[in-house]
Amino acid sequence: MISVIIPTYNEEATIGVLLSQLREQAPECDLIVADGASTDRTVARAEASARVVVISANRGLQLNRGARAARGDVLLFLHADVKFPADGLAAIERALADPAIVGGNFTLEFSGGDLPSRVFTGIDRWRRRFGIFYGDSGIFVRRVVFERLGGFREWPVLEDYDFARRLGRAGKTVCLPQVVRVSSRRWNGRLLRTMAAWFFIQSLYFLRVPPSWLARWYRPVRAPGSPQRPEA
């Protein structure tokens, strides 16, 4: 069984749509919303379709707590603002029929249709060839592998990127051709600032600057009362 873990914070505008998509694909799938103490109606909307774990807003902590509550032998971590492919869950099961595959992600496409969305989509697909991917592309992993890796490091930033790197070292990963469409809201009106922040934080990460320091330069996109989620 696949358990889907969705970290949220003020996602009342998006969470219901995603949960409905997942229920249509697999009514019996294990859905867990790991909420970071939202101040809007995220929890109320999620409770109609999923089990909800309400914890602190630390993203690494949300992901791990959601995983601990999961019942499945496969874990899928999704952002609340994605449009999930119609056969996404079945595609994971087909991929993991190969025992050599420990996990992977989906092909990512940013919505909007504008130049920045196309540019970031191209960048993401190019860097995936080098084993680089992030949580917004939907990371899935065998539970035994997740536990062997110790889950996500409970960092304020880049916890998904760090996990993807460790997952790649644990065994063979696959990028599924099914497309996960992601909101382009993170750079609306702030493209250059988003690109500069991404480059700056990534560079400091490779220089082994502690994540607690990186978070000081990490300006969240979302704000209380909005449906937005922070992204690097």
C-alpha positions as CSV (number, residue, x, y, z in Angstrom):
1,M,0.0,0.0,0.0
2,I,1.1,3.5,-0.8
3,S,0.9,6.2,2.0
4,V,0.8,9.7,0.8
5,I,2.2,12.4,3.2
6,I,1.3,16.0,2.4
7,P,2.9,18.7,4.6
8,T,0.6,21.8,4.8
9,Y,0.5,25.3,6.1
10,N,-2.5,27.5,5.2
11,E,-3.4,25.5,2.1
12,E,-7.2,25.6,2.3
13,A,-7.3,26.7,-1.4
14,T,-5.4,23.6,-2.6
15,I,-5.6,20.7,-0.2
16,G,-9.2,19.6,-1.1
17,V,-8.4,19.4,-4.8
18,L,-5.3,17.2,-4.3
19,L,-7.0,14.9,-1.9
20,S,-9.9,14.4,-4.3
21,Q,-7.5,13.5,-7.1
22,L,-5.8,10.9,-4.9
23,R,-9.1,9.4,-3.7
24,E,-10.3,9.0,-7.2
25,Q,-7.2,7.0,-8.2
26,A,-7.2,4.8,-5.1
27,P,-10.1,5.1,-2.7
28,E,-8.2,2.8,-0.2
29,C,-4.9,4.7,-0.2
30,D,-3.5,6.0,3.0
31,L,-3.6,9.8,3.0
32,I,-1.9,11.8,5.7
33,V,-1.9,15.6,6.0
34,A,0.9,16.7,8.3
35,D,-0.2,20.2,9.1
36,G,2.1,22.9,10.5
37,A,-0.5,24.6,12.7
38,S,-2.4,26.3,9.9
39,T,-4.4,29.4,10.8
40,D,-7.0,28.9,8.0
41,R,-9.4,26.1,7.2
42,T,-6.7,23.6,5.9
43,V,-7.3,21.1,8.7
44,A,-11.1,21.2,8.4
45,R,-11.0,20.6,4.7
46,A,-8.4,17.9,5.0
47,E,-10.3,15.9,7.7
48,A,-13.1,15.0,5.2
49,S,-10.7,12.9,3.2
50,A,-7.5,12.2,5.2
51,R,-6.0,11.6,8.5
52,V,-4.5,14.8,9.9
53,V,-1.5,15.2,12.1
54,V,-1.1,18.7,13.5
55,I,2.4,19.6,14.5
56,S,4.9,22.4,14.4
57,A,5.7,24.3,11.1
58,N,9.2,22.8,10.8
59,R,9.0,21.1,7.4
60,G,11.4,18.3,8.2
61,L,9.5,17.5,11.3
62,Q,6.2,17.5,9.4
63,L,7.5,15.0,6.9
64,N,8.9,12.6,9.5
65,R,5.9,12.8,11.7
66,G,3.6,12.1,8.7
67,A,5.8,9.1,7.8
68,R,5.6,7.7,11.3
69,A,1.8,7.8,11.1
70,A,1.8,6.1,7.7
71,R,0.6,2.5,7.3
72,G,2.0,1.7,3.8
73,D,5.2,0.0,2.7
74,V,5.7,2.8,0.2
75,L,5.8,6.5,1.1
76,L,5.0,9.3,-1.3
77,F,5.6,12.9,-0.2
78,L,3.6,15.5,-2.1
79,H,3.2,19.3,-1.9
80,A,-0.3,20.5,-1.5
81,D,-0.2,22.8,-4.5
82,V,0.5,20.1,-7.2
83,K,-1.8,18.6,-9.8
84,F,-1.1,14.9,-9.5
85,P,-1.2,12.7,-12.7
86,A,-4.2,10.5,-13.1
87,D,-2.2,7.3,-13.1
88,G,0.5,8.5,-10.7
89,L,0.0,5.9,-7.9
90,A,-0.2,3.1,-10.4
91,A,3.0,4.3,-12.0
92,I,4.8,4.1,-8.6
93,E,3.6,0.5,-8.1
94,R,4.8,-0.4,-11.6
95,A,8.2,1.1,-11.0
96,L,8.7,-0.5,-7.7
97,A,8.0,-3.9,-9.2
98,D,11.7,-3.8,-10.0
99,P,13.3,-4.7,-6.6
100,A,16.5,-2.8,-7.6
101,I,14.6,0.6,-7.5
102,V,14.6,2.2,-4.0
103,G,12.5,5.2,-5.0
104,G,12.3,8.3,-7.2
105,N,10.2,11.2,-8.3
106,F,8.0,12.4,-11.1
107,T,8.7,14.6,-14.1
108,L,8.0,18.2,-13.0
109,E,6.2,21.0,-14.9
110,F,5.5,24.4,-13.6
111,S,2.1,25.8,-14.4
112,G,1.5,29.3,-15.8
113,G,2.7,28.9,-19.4
114,D,4.8,32.0,-19.1
115,L,8.6,32.2,-19.9
116,P,9.7,31.8,-16.2
117,S,7.6,28.7,-15.9
118,R,9.1,27.2,-19.0
119,V,12.6,28.2,-18.0
120,F,12.3,26.6,-14.5
121,T,10.7,23.5,-16.0
122,G,13.6,23.1,-18.4
123,I,16.2,23.7,-15.6
124,D,14.5,21.0,-13.4
125,R,14.5,18.4,-16.2
126,W,18.1,19.1,-17.1
127,R,19.4,18.8,-13.5
128,R,17.4,15.6,-12.9
129,R,19.8,13.9,-15.4
130,F,22.4,14.4,-12.7
131,G,20.3,13.0,-9.9
132,I,19.1,16.3,-8.6
133,F,15.5,16.7,-7.6
134,Y,13.4,18.2,-4.9
135,G,10.2,17.6,-3.0
136,D,8.0,19.5,-5.4
137,S,8.4,16.7,-7.9
138,G,6.8,14.2,-5.6
139,I,9.4,12.0,-3.9
140,F,8.5,8.3,-3.3
141,V,10.5,5.7,-1.4
142,R,10.2,2.2,-0.1
143,R,9.5,2.5,3.6
144,V,12.4,0.2,4.6
145,V,14.8,2.4,2.7
146,F,13.3,5.5,4.3
147,E,13.8,4.1,7.7
148,R,17.3,2.9,6.9
149,L,18.2,6.4,5.9
150,G,16.8,7.9,9.1
151,G,14.1,9.8,7.2
152,F,14.4,13.5,6.5
153,R,16.9,15.6,8.4
154,E,14.8,18.0,10.5
155,W,16.2,21.1,8.9
156,P,14.4,24.4,8.2
157,V,15.5,24.4,4.5
158,L,16.7,21.9,1.9
159,E,15.6,18.9,3.8
160,D,14.1,17.5,0.6
161,Y,17.2,18.0,-1.5
162,D,19.4,16.4,1.2
163,F,17.1,13.4,1.3
164,A,17.1,13.0,-2.5
165,R,20.9,13.0,-2.5
166,R,21.0,10.3,0.2
167,L,18.3,8.3,-1.6
168,G,20.4,8.3,-4.8
169,R,23.3,6.9,-2.9
170,A,21.2,4.2,-1.3
171,G,20.3,2.6,-4.7
172,K,18.7,3.1,-8.1
173,T,16.1,5.8,-8.4
174,V,13.8,6.5,-11.3
175,C,12.2,9.7,-12.7
176,L,8.7,8.7,-13.9
177,P,7.5,10.2,-17.1
178,Q,4.1,11.1,-15.6
179,V,4.0,14.9,-15.0
180,V,3.4,16.5,-11.7
181,R,2.2,20.1,-12.4
182,V,3.4,22.6,-9.7
183,S,2.1,26.1,-9.0
184,S,4.4,28.9,-10.2
185,R,3.3,31.1,-7.4
186,R,6.7,31.1,-5.7
187,W,8.2,33.5,-8.3
188,N,5.1,35.6,-9.3
189,G,6.5,39.1,-9.5
190,R,9.8,38.1,-8.0
191,L,11.6,36.0,-10.6
192,L,15.1,37.5,-10.3
193,R,14.9,37.4,-6.5
194,T,13.8,33.8,-6.5
195,M,16.6,32.7,-8.8
196,A,19.2,34.7,-6.8
197,A,18.0,33.2,-3.5
198,W,18.1,29.7,-5.0
199,F,21.6,30.1,-6.3
200,F,22.9,31.7,-3.1
201,I,21.4,29.1,-0.7
202,Q,22.5,26.2,-2.9
203,S,26.0,27.5,-3.0
204,L,26.2,27.9,0.7
205,Y,24.8,24.4,1.2
206,F,27.7,23.0,-0.8
207,L,30.1,25.0,1.3
208,R,28.6,23.2,4.3
209,V,27.0,26.2,5.9
210,P,24.6,24.9,8.6
211,P,20.9,24.9,7.5
212,S,20.0,27.0,10.6
213,W,22.1,29.8,9.1
214,L,20.7,29.2,5.6
215,A,17.2,29.7,6.9
216,R,18.1,33.3,7.9
217,W,18.4,34.1,4.2
218,Y,15.4,32.1,3.2
219,R,12.4,34.4,2.9
220,P,9.1,32.4,2.9
221,V,6.8,33.0,-0.1
222,R,3.7,32.2,2.0
223,A,2.2,34.3,4.7
224,P,-0.5,33.5,7.3
225,G,-3.9,33.5,5.6
226,S,-2.6,32.8,2.1
227,P,-2.5,29.5,0.3
228,Q,1.2,29.8,-0.4
229,R,4.0,27.5,0.6
230,P,7.7,28.4,0.9
231,E,10.1,27.0,-1.6
232,A,13.8,27.3,-2.1
